[in-house]
Amino acid sequence: MAVAVIMEFNGATLEQYDQVIVKMGLTKEGPAPAGALSHWVAATDNGILVTDLWKSRELYDAFARDQIGPFSQEAGIPEPPKITYHDAHNYFTQGPET
């Protein structure tokens, strides 16, 4: 089942987020990592908010363990995110371009 993952990184900046994305080898509007369905990020009063949709929690957890955690530390993000999970009842995709 698809899972929505909400990550609240208190004290983080969008500049640090951009460093993490580069370390992951990802690009803005580029293809998502295997298992990821959607992703967006925004600045908040306290840091940054990242919202993802993954094919499964197991795929997200492996990605977080192998990439998000280590690269966030390397970028100087001060603490691990507060994470909230929600089972996705439904989601939409752009579908094939016509």
C-alpha positions as CSV (number, residue, x, y, z in Angstrom):
1,M,0.0,0.0,0.0
2,A,1.2,3.5,-0.8
3,V,2.3,5.6,2.1
4,A,2.4,9.4,2.6
5,V,5.5,10.5,4.5
6,I,5.6,13.9,6.1
7,M,9.0,15.0,7.3
8,E,9.5,18.1,9.5
9,F,13.1,19.2,9.6
10,N,13.3,21.8,12.4
11,G,16.3,24.2,11.9
12,A,17.0,23.1,8.4
13,T,17.2,25.4,5.4
14,L,16.3,25.1,1.7
15,E,20.0,25.5,0.9
16,Q,20.8,22.4,3.0
17,Y,17.9,20.6,1.3
18,D,19.5,21.4,-2.1
19,Q,22.8,20.1,-0.9
20,V,21.1,16.8,0.1
21,I,19.4,16.5,-3.3
22,V,22.8,17.0,-5.0
23,K,24.4,14.3,-2.8
24,M,21.6,11.9,-3.8
25,G,22.2,12.6,-7.4
26,L,18.7,13.9,-7.9
27,T,17.7,17.0,-9.9
28,K,14.7,19.4,-9.6
29,E,11.8,18.0,-11.6
30,G,14.0,15.0,-12.5
31,P,13.0,11.4,-12.1
32,A,12.2,10.2,-8.6
33,P,14.2,7.5,-6.8
34,A,13.0,4.0,-7.2
35,G,9.8,3.5,-5.2
36,A,9.0,7.2,-4.8
37,L,5.7,8.5,-6.4
38,S,5.8,12.2,-5.6
39,H,7.8,14.7,-3.6
40,W,7.6,18.4,-2.6
41,V,9.4,20.7,-0.2
42,A,8.6,24.1,1.4
43,A,10.2,26.4,3.9
44,T,8.3,26.8,7.2
45,D,8.7,29.2,10.1
46,N,10.8,26.4,11.9
47,G,12.7,24.9,9.0
48,I,11.5,22.8,6.1
49,L,8.6,20.5,5.4
50,V,9.1,17.6,3.0
51,T,6.1,15.6,1.8
52,D,6.5,12.3,-0.1
53,L,4.4,9.5,-1.5
54,W,6.1,6.1,-1.7
55,K,4.9,2.8,-3.0
56,S,5.5,1.3,0.4
57,R,6.8,2.2,3.8
58,E,9.6,-0.4,3.5
59,L,10.9,1.3,0.3
60,Y,10.9,4.7,2.1
61,D,12.5,3.4,5.2
62,A,15.4,1.9,3.2
63,F,15.9,5.1,1.3
64,A,15.8,7.2,4.5
65,R,18.3,4.9,6.2
66,D,20.7,4.8,3.2
67,Q,20.4,8.3,1.9
68,I,18.2,10.9,3.8
69,G,19.8,10.3,7.2
70,P,23.5,10.2,6.2
71,F,23.2,13.1,3.6
72,S,21.2,15.3,6.0
73,Q,23.9,14.9,8.6
74,E,26.6,15.7,6.0
75,A,24.7,18.9,5.0
76,G,24.6,20.0,8.6
77,I,20.9,19.6,9.3
78,P,20.8,19.8,13.1
79,E,18.5,17.0,13.9
80,P,16.5,14.1,12.4
81,P,13.1,15.0,11.1
82,K,9.8,14.5,12.9
83,I,8.1,11.9,10.6
84,T,4.4,11.2,10.2
85,Y,3.1,8.3,8.1
86,H,-0.3,8.0,6.5
87,D,-1.6,5.1,4.4
88,A,-2.7,6.6,1.1
89,H,-6.3,5.8,0.3
90,N,-5.9,7.2,-3.3
91,Y,-3.5,9.2,-5.3
92,F,-3.4,10.7,-8.8
93,T,-0.6,10.7,-11.4
94,Q,-0.1,12.8,-14.4
95,G,-0.3,9.7,-16.6
96,P,1.1,9.4,-20.0
97,E,1.5,12.6,-22.0
98,T,-0.8,12.9,-25.0
